[in-house]
Amino acid sequence: MTLFDQFSDKFGSDKGVSGGHRYGQFYEDFAFPHLPHKSKILEIGVASGGSLRTWEALFPTAIIIGVDINP
């Protein structure tokens, strides 16, 4: 289980193992190497916000913006 999956499960994101998507390996292999610590991350479709908390835990100095169709 990747670090991303662990945080996703901890914060209730659907992108981790328990949410069924298992994006952790993809993010850690392909996206994380390109994200400097002072990154800007746009999350489209935040639902309950678990993914936003995951990104914040992994990249505490990043600017994180979440957008969703539901307020």
Sequence and secondary structure as in RCSB ss.txt:
>XXXX:A:sequence
MTLFDQFSDKFGSDKGVSGGHRYGQFYEDFAFPHLPHKSKILEIGVASGGSLRTWEALFPTAIIIGVDINP
>XXXX:A:secstr
  HHHHHHHHHT TTSTTTT   HHHIIIIIGGG  TT EEEEE  TTSHHHHHHHHH TTSEEEEE S  
